[in-house]
Amino acid sequence: MLRADVLMADSERNQPSGEVAVELASDTLKDQLISAGLWAAGVAWLAPMMGLQMLGHRLVGPERIQWLERLYTRGQVALTGSRWHSVVPICFSRIT
């Protein structure tokens, strides 16, 4: 048995009745260069840091490399252009 929604084109199926799809402008060369640069920065930060963290977890354990995890997290937040500050109550700061 065929259903009517299977026969509809994707553009028709995803549109609520009475609404028109919004078409975005295509990416410019500048947009593509910015995107490629941000991807390169992210991968250049992610690959070595994740490798070091995995190696550290295996060799010395997670409790001894928390400083590296915090550095990695700060770097990731900084790469997004954001600022982040957390305050942890003393009762949660030590895992016993």
C-alpha positions as CSV (number, residue, x, y, z in Angstrom):
1,M,0.0,0.0,0.0
2,L,1.4,3.4,-1.0
3,R,1.1,6.3,1.4
4,A,0.6,9.9,0.1
5,D,3.5,11.3,2.0
6,V,5.9,8.8,0.4
7,L,4.9,10.1,-3.0
8,M,5.5,13.8,-2.1
9,A,8.7,15.5,-2.9
10,D,11.0,16.4,0.0
11,S,10.2,20.1,-0.4
12,E,6.5,19.5,-0.2
13,R,6.7,17.0,2.7
14,N,8.7,19.3,5.0
15,Q,6.6,22.4,4.5
16,P,3.8,23.2,6.9
17,S,0.6,24.2,5.0
18,G,0.6,27.9,4.0
19,E,4.3,28.6,4.6
20,V,7.0,29.3,2.1
21,A,10.5,27.9,2.3
22,V,13.3,30.5,3.0
23,E,16.1,30.3,0.6
24,L,19.5,31.3,1.9
25,A,22.2,33.1,-0.1
26,S,24.9,30.9,-1.3
27,D,28.3,31.0,0.5
28,T,30.8,33.5,-0.8
29,L,34.5,32.7,-1.2
30,K,35.1,34.7,1.9
31,D,32.6,32.6,3.9
32,Q,34.2,29.4,2.6
33,L,37.7,30.6,3.6
34,I,36.6,31.6,7.0
35,S,34.9,28.2,7.5
36,A,38.0,26.4,6.3
37,G,40.2,28.4,8.7
38,L,38.0,27.8,11.7
39,W,37.9,24.0,10.9
40,A,41.7,24.0,10.6
41,A,42.1,25.8,13.9
42,G,39.6,23.4,15.6
43,V,41.3,20.2,14.2
44,A,44.8,21.6,15.1
45,W,43.6,22.0,18.7
46,L,41.5,18.8,18.9
47,A,43.8,16.2,17.4
48,P,46.9,16.6,19.6
49,M,45.0,17.4,22.8
50,M,42.7,14.5,22.5
51,G,45.6,12.2,21.8
52,L,47.5,13.5,24.8
53,Q,44.4,13.1,27.0
54,M,43.8,9.5,25.9
55,L,47.5,8.6,26.4
56,G,47.4,10.3,29.8
57,H,44.3,8.4,30.9
58,R,45.9,5.1,30.0
59,L,49.3,5.8,31.5
60,V,48.7,7.8,34.7
61,G,44.9,7.9,35.2
62,P,42.3,10.6,34.8
63,E,42.9,12.1,38.3
64,R,46.5,13.1,37.4
65,I,45.7,14.8,34.1
66,Q,42.7,17.0,35.1
67,W,44.9,20.1,34.4
68,L,45.2,18.9,30.8
69,E,41.4,18.4,30.5
70,R,40.8,21.9,31.9
71,L,43.3,23.4,29.5
72,Y,41.6,21.6,26.6
73,T,38.2,22.8,27.7
74,R,39.4,26.4,28.1
75,G,40.9,26.2,24.6
76,Q,37.7,24.9,23.1
77,V,35.6,27.6,24.7
78,A,38.1,30.3,23.6
79,L,38.0,29.0,20.0
80,T,34.3,29.7,20.0
81,G,34.9,33.3,21.0
82,S,33.1,32.8,24.3
83,R,34.0,33.3,27.9
84,W,33.1,30.8,30.6
85,H,33.6,30.8,34.3
86,S,32.4,28.1,36.7
87,V,32.4,28.0,40.4
88,V,32.2,24.6,42.1
89,P,31.3,24.4,45.7
90,I,34.0,22.8,47.9
91,C,31.8,19.8,48.7
92,F,31.9,18.8,45.0
93,S,35.5,19.8,44.2
94,R,37.1,16.6,45.5
95,I,36.0,13.1,44.5
96,T,36.4,10.7,47.4
